[in-house]
Amino acid sequence: MRLLSTAKKKDDQIEFPDFPCQFISVSPARIVARKKGLGTNCKIFLMKENDIGINSRAVDLHELPVEVYARTTNGQDRLSGNIRFFHSYDCCARQYWRSKPLCRHENTIIIIGFGNYGRCILERAILTNIISVDQHVTYHIFGDAAAFLAMHRHLHEVFSLGQISKTTDSLIFHDESWEAHPLILSQAARIIICPDDEPEGWSIFWQLNRYYKISGHIDLHSNRRAPGVSYFGTNEEIYTPNQIMRTALNKAAVTINEIFRSSVSYPTLSWDDLDDFHRESKIAAADHLLMKVRILLNDETITELTPAIMKNAYQKYCETKEDESIRDMYRRLDHLRWLRFYTFYNWSYGPFRHDAQRQHPMLCPYVQLNPEQRRERDAAWEILGRISQSL
């Protein structure tokens, strides 16, 4: 994919983008007209945050025969038929946990900085970091979390808030600064430095190394590579076709939905008929595939899903699911993942499903599910076979 930038003059100076691209100075309409009927269809990427709402270049793009991807910090994934949003902070968080997944030995994780990057990194941890039905990971978060906690009102139903638990994951939000907690810093298996201000992150990184006893490793959000530093979130890692367009991820999500529809006795919607929330639910299930593969193969070095790895994982699943206790564990684990997703979006238990009220009868402990509801969790594992076949 070649990224074209229509940078804009400001005070007689051209604003060059801080990402790899080919610089041009013509309108998208002229590009489409020139390219019409030649090769693949155009894809237009608007790289300024909230570009679709404030930039004149976005006007009337829905009338062009192109796919438009607009960088934003909020809003829905789609605006109209050919316009989609992508969230750079979410792309960064997804790339972080995919390249540096949670490991079994990591029981204490610190997040320093709770702006756009910190919130997305915690969100991905909540939705993706499920590796055992018995896990009890503690996340210490340093930064202003008042708005986050006000928005996600049901987290206490699946997490221990403010107190460390030995039976479930814990979220500890600190009002005071990280500097005041040397004991927590020394005990952490992982420290993630991710304030929105990158120079501030580097300052924190040097202070930690200079003044504090650290037993775990430190990951620093930085758009600049540096030797000897475990960094993440460079533009080269974030602004890729797979991150922005989520082609492979969306394909897996569609397949999960197809398997789910064929596994239940009641009517369900096709992918095209799903709303954004329920699409995102399937995408979250697809996001968790890496964790499932690592669990099945008992290999925490895996960070990429190759055809051979997917095939081996599915074979392992087929062999082990014949044991009722193991199959039950697989279902329990994915039910926990599903619970965390719905709870994050403020759904709660109700005797009947009511989308407008955000109530669902399956938002309960696994032991309270009936046999058909438990079988619904198989779709998120069976997808491994479909993907391995297509690869």
Residue pairs with C-beta under 8 A, 6 or more apart in sequence:
1 43
1 241
2 22
3 19
3 20
3 21
3 22
3 45
3 239
4 21
4 22
4 24
4 31
4 44
4 45
5 16
5 17
5 21
5 22
5 23
5 24
5 47
6 24
6 25
6 26
6 27
6 28
6 57
7 14
7 15
7 16
7 17
7 23
7 25
8 14
8 15
8 57
9 15
16 23
17 47
18 223
18 235
19 47
19 235
19 236
19 239
20 235
20 236
20 239
24 31
27 57
28 42
28 44
28 57
28 61
28 64
28 66
29 60
29 64
31 42
32 42
32 64
32 65
32 66
35 42
36 65
41 65
41 66
41 67
42 64
42 65
42 66
42 67
43 66
43 67
43 68
43 69
43 245
44 61
44 64
44 66
44 67
44 68
44 69
45 68
45 69
45 70
45 71
45 244
46 52
46 55
46 57
46 58
46 68
46 69
46 70
46 71
47 71
47 239
48 54
48 55
48 71
49 71
49 72
49 73
49 88
50 70
50 71
50 72
50 73
50 74
50 75
51 57
51 58
51 70
51 71
51 72
52 58
52 68
52 70
52 72
52 79
52 83
52 85
58 68
58 70
61 68
61 82
61 83
62 68
62 79
62 80
62 81
62 82
62 83
64 82
65 82
66 82
67 82
67 84
68 82
68 83
68 84
69 84
69 85
69 86
69 244
69 245
70 79
70 83
70 84
70 85
70 86
71 85
71 86
71 87
71 88
72 85
72 86
72 87
73 87
73 88
73 89
73 116
74 87
75 85
76 85
76 276
77 84
77 85
77 276
77 279
77 280
78 84
78 85
78 276
79 85
86 243
86 244
86 245
87 120
88 238
88 239
89 116
89 117
89 119
89 120
90 120
90 123
90 124
91 238
91 239
91 243
91 244
92 117
92 120
92 121
92 221
92 232
92 233
92 237
92 238
93 117
93 120
93 121
93 123
93 124
94 124
94 243
94 287
95 232
95 233
95 237
95 238
95 243
96 121
96 124
96 192
96 219
96 232
96 233
97 121
97 124
97 125
97 128
97 129
98 290
98 303
99 232
99 237
99 303
100 219
100 232
100 303
101 129
101 290
101 291
101 294
101 300
101 303
102 109
102 125
102 129
102 131
102 137
102 291
103 189
103 300
104 131
104 132
104 300
105 189
106 137
106 189
106 190
106 216
107 136
107 137
107 138
107 189
108 137
108 138
108 140
108 184
108 187
108 188
108 189
108 190
108 216
109 125
109 137
109 138
109 139
109 140
109 188
109 189
109 190
109 191
109 192
110 139
110 140
110 141
110 142
110 178
110 184
110 185
110 188
110 190
110 191
110 192
111 118
111 121
111 122
111 139
111 140
111 141
111 142
111 143
111 192
111 194
112 118
112 142
112 143
112 178
112 191
112 192
112 193
112 194
112 195
112 204
113 142
113 143
113 193
113 194
113 195
113 196
113 200
113 201
113 204
113 221
114 122
114 141
114 142
114 143
114 144
114 145
114 148
115 143
115 194
115 195
115 196
116 196
117 194
117 195
117 196
117 221
117 233
118 141
118 143
118 192
118 194
118 195
119 148
121 192
121 194
122 139
122 141
122 148
122 171
123 344
124 287
125 139
126 155
126 159
126 340
126 344
127 284
127 287
127 288
127 337
127 340
127 341
127 344
128 284
128 287
128 288
128 291
129 137
129 169
129 291
130 288
130 291
130 333
130 336
130 337
130 340
131 291
131 294
131 295
132 295
132 333
133 329
133 332
133 333
133 336
134 167
135 169
136 165
136 166
136 167
136 168
136 169
136 170
137 169
137 170
138 164
138 165
138 169
138 170
138 172
139 169
139 170
139 171
139 172
140 172
140 174
140 181
140 184
140 188
141 171
141 172
141 173
141 174
142 174
142 177
142 178
143 195
145 173
149 155
149 173
151 346
152 344
152 346
153 346
154 343
154 346
154 347
154 348
155 161
155 171
155 343
155 344
157 343
157 348
158 168
158 169
158 336
158 339
158 340
158 343
159 168
159 169
159 170
159 171
160 168
160 169
160 170
160 171
161 170
161 171
161 172
161 173
162 171
162 172
162 173
163 170
163 172
164 170
164 172
174 181
178 185
178 204
179 207
182 212
182 213
185 191
185 208
185 212
185 213
185 214
186 212
186 213
186 214
186 215
187 215
188 214
188 215
188 216
189 215
189 216
189 217
190 216
190 217
190 218
190 219
191 208
191 214
191 216
191 217
191 218
191 219
192 219
192 221
193 201
193 204
193 205
193 208
193 218
193 219
193 220
193 221
194 201
194 220
194 221
194 233
195 201
195 204
195 221
198 221
198 222
198 223
201 220
201 221
201 222
202 220
202 222
205 218
205 220
205 229
208 214
208 218
209 218
217 230
218 230
219 230
219 231
219 232
220 229
220 230
220 231
220 232
221 231
221 232
221 233
222 229
222 231
222 232
222 233
222 234
223 233
223 234
223 235
224 231
224 234
225 231
225 234
237 243
241 247
242 248
242 249
246 283
249 283
249 286
249 287
250 283
250 286
252 286
252 289
252 383
252 387
253 271
253 279
253 282
253 283
253 285
253 286
254 271
254 282
255 383
255 386
255 387
256 282
256 285
256 286
256 379
256 380
256 383
257 268
257 270
257 271
257 274
257 282
258 271
259 379
259 382
259 383
259 386
260 268
260 282
260 376
260 379
261 268
261 270
263 375
263 376
263 378
263 379
263 382
264 372
264 376
265 372
269 278
271 279
271 282
274 282
277 345
281 338
281 341
281 342
284 337
284 341
285 334
285 337
285 338
285 379
285 380
285 383
286 383
288 334
288 337
288 380
289 305
289 383
289 384
289 387
290 302
290 303
290 305
292 313
292 380
292 381
292 384
293 302
293 305
293 309
293 310
293 313
293 384
294 300
294 302
295 333
296 313
296 316
296 317
296 320
296 384
297 309
297 312
297 313
297 316
302 309
305 387
306 391
307 388
307 391
310 384
310 387
310 388
310 391
311 388
311 391
313 384
313 388
314 384
314 385
314 388
317 330
317 381
317 384
317 385
318 385
320 326
320 327
321 327
321 330
321 381
328 374
330 377
330 378
330 381
331 366
331 374
331 375
331 377
331 378
332 366
334 377
334 380
334 381
335 362
335 366
335 369
335 374
335 377
336 366
337 380
338 362
338 377
339 363
342 360
342 363
343 363
345 358
346 358
347 358
347 359
347 360
347 363
348 358
348 359
348 360
348 363
349 359
349 360
349 361
349 363
349 364
350 357
350 359
350 360
350 361
350 363
351 361
352 359
352 361
353 359
353 360
353 361
362 369
362 373
362 376
366 374
